[in-house]
Amino acid sequence: MSWFDWDLTGKNAGMLRFVKEMIAFRRRHPCLMRDRFLTGRIRTGRSLPDVAWHGTRLNEPLWNDGGAQVLACTLSGTTEGEEHLHIIFNMSESLVEMPLPEIPGRTWRRAVDTWEPSPADILEPADQTKTQGPAYPAKPRSVVVFESRP
């Protein structure tokens, strides 16, 4: 936190809000604070593997492409009632249409998109809307996080 000049909170109000919201987001999602390695297997009582890795196609991460600039993963919730997460990392300089996995009975809602200006860069659950379509246009050099809900 030493990089943040707390005397400039008024000037940096958007960054301060984003950090506060990210802390709240992380607290809502124990799947981001696991105490075990991710295996790609379904754990007892869960409906999805703990992690599924993706590239520009679902379940096809570009591990063997040294120049790959996109990666996505789907994380299974670890507690009853916790939403599953889908996270897209687009480090390219181009917009990339990234597929969203289907989970029966659930829809994806955009929670975070670092491309968006404040305050649309991170949304509280009540402000999130359903994502339309089977893919999301991930903007250049952005991270996008979705929560799944019934």
C-alpha positions in Angstrom: 0.0 0.0 0.0 3.0 2.2 0.0 2.5 3.3 -3.6 -0.8 5.0 -2.7 -0.4 8.6 -1.5 -3.2 8.7 1.1 -3.0 12.5 1.1 -4.5 12.5 -2.4 -7.6 10.4 -1.7 -9.8 13.1 -3.3 -7.8 13.1 -6.5 -7.6 9.3 -6.5 -11.2 8.6 -5.4 -11.8 6.2 -8.2 -8.7 4.1 -7.4 -9.6 4.1 -3.7 -13.2 3.0 -4.4 -11.9 0.2 -6.7 -9.5 -1.1 -4.1 -12.2 -1.0 -1.4 -14.6 -2.9 -3.7 -12.0 -5.5 -4.6 -11.4 -6.2 -1.0 -15.1 -6.7 -0.5 -15.3 -8.9 -3.6 -12.4 -11.1 -2.3 -14.1 -11.5 1.0 -17.3 -12.6 -0.7 -15.4 -15.3 -2.6 -13.6 -17.9 -0.5 -12.7 -19.6 -3.8 -10.1 -16.9 -4.3 -8.4 -17.8 -1.0 -8.0 -21.6 -1.3 -5.8 -23.5 1.1 -5.2 -26.3 -1.4 -3.7 -26.5 -4.9 -6.2 -26.4 -7.8 -6.5 -29.8 -9.4 -9.1 -29.5 -12.1 -11.2 -32.2 -10.4 -14.7 -31.9 -8.9 -14.6 -31.8 -5.1 -17.1 -33.6 -2.9 -20.4 -31.6 -2.8 -19.5 -29.3 -5.8 -20.9 -29.4 -9.3 -17.9 -28.1 -11.2 -14.1 -28.8 -11.1 -12.2 -26.5 -8.8 -10.7 -24.9 -11.9 -11.1 -25.1 -15.6 -8.6 -23.4 -17.9 -9.5 -21.7 -21.2 -7.9 -19.9 -24.1 -9.9 -18.3 -27.0 -11.8 -21.6 -26.9 -13.3 -23.2 -23.8 -11.2 -25.9 -22.1 -8.3 -25.2 -24.6 -5.7 -23.0 -22.7 -2.9 -21.9 -24.9 -0.2 -23.4 -22.7 2.1 -24.3 -25.6 1.9 -20.9 -27.3 4.7 -18.7 -25.9 3.1 -15.7 -27.5 -0.4 -16.2 -26.1 -1.8 -13.1 -24.6 -5.2 -14.4 -23.3 -6.1 -16.8 -20.6 -9.3 -17.5 -18.8 -10.4 -19.8 -15.9 -13.6 -20.8 -14.3 -13.4 -21.3 -10.5 -15.9 -23.3 -8.6 -17.4 -21.8 -5.5 -16.1 -23.5 -2.4 -19.0 -22.8 0.0 -22.7 -23.3 -0.2 -24.2 -20.3 -1.9 -20.9 -18.9 -3.2 -21.1 -18.0 -6.9 -18.8 -19.7 -9.4 -16.4 -17.2 -11.0 -15.1 -16.9 -14.6 -12.0 -14.7 -15.0 -10.6 -13.4 -18.3 -7.2 -12.0 -18.7 -6.6 -10.2 -22.0 -3.1 -8.8 -22.1 -3.2 -8.2 -25.9 -3.6 -4.9 -27.6 -6.8 -6.1 -29.3 -10.3 -6.8 -28.4 -10.8 -10.5 -28.0 -14.2 -12.3 -28.1 -13.9 -14.7 -25.2 -16.4 -17.6 -24.8 -18.3 -18.0 -21.6 -18.9 -21.5 -20.3 -22.5 -22.6 -19.8 -23.6 -23.7 -16.3 -27.2 -25.1 -16.4 -29.6 -22.9 -14.5 -27.2 -20.1 -14.0 -26.2 -16.9 -15.9 -23.0 -14.9 -15.9 -23.0 -11.3 -14.5 -20.1 -9.0 -15.0 -18.7 -8.0 -11.7 -15.3 -6.5 -12.8 -14.0 -5.1 -16.0 -10.8 -3.1 -15.6 -11.3 -1.5 -19.1 -14.4 0.4 -17.9 -14.1 3.8 -16.2 -14.9 4.2 -12.6 -17.5 3.4 -11.2 -18.4 0.8 -13.9 -15.1 -1.0 -13.4 -16.4 -3.0 -10.5 -20.0 -3.5 -9.6 -21.8 -4.5 -6.5 -24.0 -7.6 -6.9 -27.2 -5.5 -7.0 -25.9 -3.5 -9.9 -24.7 -6.4 -12.1 -26.8 -7.3 -15.1 -26.9 -10.6 -17.0 -24.3 -11.0 -19.8 -25.9 -11.5 -23.2 -24.6 -14.1 -25.6 -22.1 -16.9 -25.5 -19.0 -14.7 -25.5 -17.8 -11.4 -24.0 -15.7 -8.8 -25.9 -12.7 -8.5 -23.6 -11.1 -5.1 -24.3 -7.3 -4.7 -24.7 -5.2 -5.1 -21.6 -8.0 -5.9 -19.3 -9.2 -8.3 -16.6 -12.9 -9.2 -16.5 -14.6 -11.2 -13.7 -18.0 -12.7 -13.9 -20.2 -14.2 -11.1 -22.7 -17.0 -11.8 -26.2 -16.7 -10.4 -29.5 -18.6 -10.9 
